[in-house]
């Protein structure tokens, strides 16, 4: 018997994730995180950043490991509504291509690009990480913020990302991490959270290391920054505190899951990976 919390959960296909993203994009993007659909990073328990400021902080940490400069070509795998890509492009002068399996994400990201006068350097398109529409050795770097948790075959996705990177280029991955197996009520909580967010399972350390190796990528750094992002789960739940959907609402499971996010985030088995790999 497996301890995988998604053992009885069917892997979502790209259309399933597309549908979920399209349904939730406007709600999440506007109500909770203002365009950053990922966790925040707080330097210490006394750090008084808001959630929005903390999510920008995580983006900046990612940018710092990309070594980008004007003219550098970067790829954002799972670009959401575009705020990280636009922030990194604006700060570094790099050219960024963002991909997503959500049409609504892409529409909002393109609108943001035009509003910030960055549409000439940042493009967004519908694409699956398992079949990237780019030639080999196109990019000088790439990042994936909370994308791996939505991809059933992470080895295949990392292999495809590696194909598009030039030799020596970095790949930065940040994601919710399952530090160790969960059982009992904790396993049920993880299963329900994965189901609500259309994740087949949460990445585990050994799995990520093996997938990177099979994809031909060299691991540079592997850090678990879970304690720095844990405040996100309560902040996210607070953002939806007043939402009370009916049982027949198509978003019911998602909203219901936000109430249990603080308990999910408090599990000692839940961490958050910040890793840097490199194409040899």
N, C-alpha and C positions, 0 to 999 in steps of 0.2 A: 504493500500500500504506500502511495506517495504522500509526502507532506506538502506538495505543491499546492498553494492556496487556490489555484485556478484549475485544479484537477478535473472538476466537473463542469467547467465553463468552456463553451465553444469559442475558439479563437475568432475574433472579429475580423471580417474582411475589410479591405479598403473602403468599399461602399458603406459598410456599417459605420466605420469611423467617420466617414464623410457625412453621413446622415446625422450622427450624434453631434459632430462639430457644427454643422449648419444650424441645428436646432438650438444649440447652447451658446453659440458665438456671441450674439447680441446681448444675451443675458449676462454672461460672465464678463465679457469685454467692458461693458458699460457699468455694471453694478458693483463689481468687486475690485478689479485690478487695472482698469483704465488702459487696456491694451497689452499688458504683460500677463500672459496666461501661464505663469510659472511661479515657483516659490520665491520668497524673498530671502535675503541674506543679511543677518545682523552680526556685527563684529563681536559683540559681547552682550551679556545680560542687561547692561546699562545703556546700550545703543537705543536711542529713542526715534530712530527712523520710522516713518509710516510704512505701511505695506507697499505702496507704490514706490517709495524711495528705496525700499529694501529689494524689490524686484529689479529696479534699475541697477542696484549695487551688484546683484548676481550677474546681470548682463555685462557690466563693466569688468568683472572678474574673468568672464569668458573672453572678452575682447583682449584682455591683458595677456592671455596665453596664445593668441593667434598671431602676434607679431605683425599686424597689418600696417600698411602704409599706403599713401596715394598710389592708385593704379593696381594694387593687389586685388586679385579675384577671389572672393569667398563664397561659400554656399551655406545657407541656413536650412538644415533638414528638419522640416516641421516648423515652418515660420510663423504659424499662428496668424495674428492680424498685423504683423509686420513691425511692431515697435522695437524689438531687439535688433533686427536687421537695419532699421533706419538709424537707431542710436549708434550702432557700431560703424555704419557707413559715414555718418555725420562726424563722428569723433576721429576716425582714422583716415578718411579720404578713400577708402577701399570701394570697390565695386562689388555688390552683393546680389546673388541670385537666391531667392527664397522659394521653397516648394512646400505644398500642402495638399492633402486630399480633401480639403473643404473648399468648395466654390465660394462660400460666403466669407471665409477667412481671406481668400485671395482678393475678393472685391474690396473688403475693408482695407487690406494692406495696400492695394493700389491707390485707393483714395488717400490714405495717409502719405504715401510717397509723393503724390502730386501736391498735397497740402504743405508738405515740408520742403518742396522744391528739390526733391532728391530722385525724382522719377528717371532722370538721365543716368543715374548710377546704381539704382536699386530696382530690380525687376522681380515680379512674383508670378508663379505659374502653378497650375495644377499638375502634380506629378507624384508618383509612388516611389518611395525610397528603394524599392526592389527593382525598379526599372527607370533609372534616372535618364532624362533626355539630354545628356551632355556627353561630349566626346571624352575619351580617356585623357588624363593629365590636363584637365581644364583649369583646376583651381589651385590656389596657393594656400588654401586652408578651408576648413569647414567646421561647423558646430551643430550639435543636436541637443537642444534643451527640452528635456522631458518628452522625447520622441521614441526612444527605445522601448519604453513601457507599452507602447501601442503597437509594436511590430512583433508578430509571432515568430518570424524567422530572423533573428538578429544577426546571425552569421551571414546570411545572404545579403542583408541590408548593409552591413559593414563592408562586405566584399565589394558591393556596388559603389559605396562611397569611396573606398580605397582606389577603385579603378579611376575615378574622376580626379584624384589628387595627383599633383606633381610630386616627384621624388623629394623627400625632405619636408613635405608639408604637414602641418599639424591638424589633428582632429580633436576637438574638445567636446566631451559628452558630460552632461549633467542630468541626473535622473533620480527619482525615488528608488531606493535600494532595499531589498529584503536581505538583511544581514545574516539571518539564520532562519531555519524552518519554523513555522508556527503551527500550533495544534489547538484543538478545542475551540473556545469562544473567540480566541484571537484569530484563528484560521478562518472562522466564519466572518469576522469583521473584515479581514483582508480580502476574502472572496467577494463580499458585497461591495466593497470599495472599488475593487478591480472591475466588477461588472458595471457599476455605475459610470465609471470613466472609460469603459470600453478598452480595458487592458487585459490581454490574455493571461498575463502573470507579471509580477514585478521582477526586474532583473536582479540576479544574485551575483555576488563577487566572482565566484569561480566561473559562472556562465559567461560573464562579460570578458574575463581574462581569456577564456578559451575561444570565444567568438572573435576577439581581436586577433589572436594568434592565427586562427584559421583564415582570417581575412587578409593575412599578410601585413598586419600593422604592428609596429613596435610600441609597447606600453612605456610611456615616459613617467607619468605620475598617476597614482590611484589614491585618492583621498576620500574619506567619508566625512562630510561636513554636516552631518545630520543635526548636530546640536545647534548649528548656526541658522538653520532654516526652520526649526521645529515650530517657531512662533507663527508661521504661515497658516497652519491648520486651524488654529483658533481664530485668527484674523479672517480667514476665508469663511468660516462658519458664521462669524459675527456679521459679515457682509450680506448674508442671506437669512439672517435671523427673522426678519419680518415676512418672509415668503412662506405662504401656506398653501401649496397646490392641492387640488382635489385628487382623489385616488385615480381618476381617469385622465389626469393631465399627462401628456406625453413626456413631461420632464419630471414626473413624480419621483422616480427612482433616483434621479440625479439630485434633486433638492433634498430628498430624504437622507441621502448619503452625506450631504454637507453637515447635517446635525451631528453625525458621528465622526466627523473628521478629527476633532480634538482627541477623541479616544484612539483613533487610528494613528495619529501622529505621535501619541504618547507611548505607543508600543515600543519596547526596547529593541525589538527586531527590525524596526523601520529606521533606516538611515537615508542618506542622500549622497550619491557618488558624484565626485568632480574628478574626471579623469582626462588626461592628455595622452594621445597616442600620436604616432608619426608614421607616414609612409616612408619606408627605407629608400 
